[in-house]
Amino acid sequence: MSALIELRGITKIYGQGQASFKALDGVDMTIEQGDFVAIMGPSGSGKSTAMNILGCLDVPSGGEYLFRDVHVEQLSRNERALLRRHYLGFVFQGFNLLARTSAQENVELPLLYRGESTEARHTAAQAALKQVGLEGWGHHTPAELSGGQQQRVAIARALVTNPTILLADEPTGNLDTKTSNEIMALLTDLNENKGITVLMVTHEPDMAEYAKRIIHFVDGNIDSDVRKREIT
Amino acid sequence: MLWSSFLLALREIRRNLLRSFLTILGIVIGVSAVITMVTLGNGATQAVKNQVSSLGSNLLQIRNGQRMMGPPGGGGGGGSPPFSLEDVAAIRNQITGLAAVAPEVSKSATVVSMSNNWSTSVTGSSNDFFIAGSWKLAAGRTFSEAEEKAGQTVCLIGETIRRELFGTQQPVGESLRVNNFSCEIIGILVSKGQASMGRDQDDTVIMPIKAVQRRLTGNQNVSSIQVSVADENDITSVKEQLTNLMRERRRLGDDKDDNFNVQDTRQIAEALSGTTQVMTTLLAAVASVSLLVGGIGIMNIMLVSVTERTREIGIRLAIGALEREVLLQFLIEAVVLASLGGLVGIGLATLASIGLSQVMNVPYTFNVGINLLSFVFSAGIGVLFGYMPAKRAARLDPIDALRHE
């Protein structure tokens, strides 16, 4: 079986000419189905850029990105949107929930774009909320929820479509240690029991410990790639 | 997707209720102004048509002078000889296909009954006058042949005279004092209401023409002749015959212009309603400028809205919304806003039109065409002015949009 994700010599250059800046410099990476990868590195090391490219939000300046043998770098903007819609789930540092919109509706949002019926959206959203331990909180708006609860809603929103990969960009960046550990436990559970591949950017070594594999970025390339646990 | 975008749009509008209201105000004012102008204009045109047709159907008026449009009842043109009863007889004898030929001479006079007096216009004519003018009797009778021939002092009165002089009393058989002679009231005419330019058609007293000539004007002149044509299709040929006959009787050579004119009520109606229609179009055009302004208002607010909701757009794009789905969402919001303005405008216009048509004394009819057109037009404005902001939203880069504070 071929790898879920394969990066070959990915480069990303911002700006032009003298002012140009190489954020990624020939990155090679392979991620198998069911892995839990923590991407670490100092600011400006290119980890966020790598994450954006992995998440199909951005396109590389050079190199090849194969997602399930599909050349993502050749896809149009709309084709990448469809890829995100069907295979990817996103969790952001700032939660990025729609304000003044109930948790339930936030979770239903991705299903709306998949054209699912009201009935199906309700059921799926409730199941996803239950999965992240927020059963019965559906009618609350983000402003009425704690940071940890908001991040759980965001995870539920990412989960509701049964994604192949969950991309988490500093998911615990705005949370205290206790809540952070709860969120990490949740992600670990999803990875081990649901078989969802998790890619996470973090700068906290404690949080990276939850992952099966830790990749360090320095100056736009991979510095170290350490496997901690085998993929089950 | 369309339906959920529609619901989403409604929610966004409700969320910013005051702002939404102010946004659509321009459209509301524009739509209601256009509809009100057109409705009132059509009402005015209709009123003019009604009034002219109430003058009588298939009616031709022969007046002295060369003016095409004289004031109502205005007589003698400078220099040209007056008409006479012989002219009337000649028309009656030599032209076929006529329903009525009525001579007319008018003079203002003060009429008195008991202690009430009233200043009015007394018209001398024949029984044909009632046929030509589509007058109906409310009570009494018309002139007898003997009364017409002898020019006896008998009269029929209009509704206004009856009301002003007799109130609740029955006037038929009573005597009416006209200036310095008295005449017997033999009939009452059914009310016709106001004619063009506010003239009250019911403010009238009709007498045999010979009585008016002898007692009031003191000469044998006839100021105008009304000819009612039996068949509408004959109007043009009758008009031509009348012209030729009058030219002959007045011995006008081929090199002379007519010193009289034959007017057709239809012509008058067309001229008058043409004027009102031009005014209507002009006012509606001015009002539609405010629709344009309203559209710009919507574009402005939609641009603000897109900036405000950049993060939301980023989230939607990140979870897999297509460009056209985001475009559609904002476009629908703009269209819903604009259409809402259109609906409110139609409501307002209906109220304003009903109220104003009563004040202006014109008939009110709900004009489906213009209401529908205004609604579609306002929705169109939503599309036109909502497209640019929606396009801007759809083109946002998801990464930048998510970072937007």
Interface residues (C-beta under 8 A of the other chain):
Chain A: N52 G55 L57 D58 R77 N78 A81 L82 L83 R84 R85 H86 L88 F90 F92 N96 L97 L98 A99 R100 L109 P110 L112 Y113 R114 G115 R157
Chain B: M1 S4 R15 R311 E312 G314 I315 R316 L317 A318 I319 G320 A321 L322 E323 R324 E325 P398 I399 L402
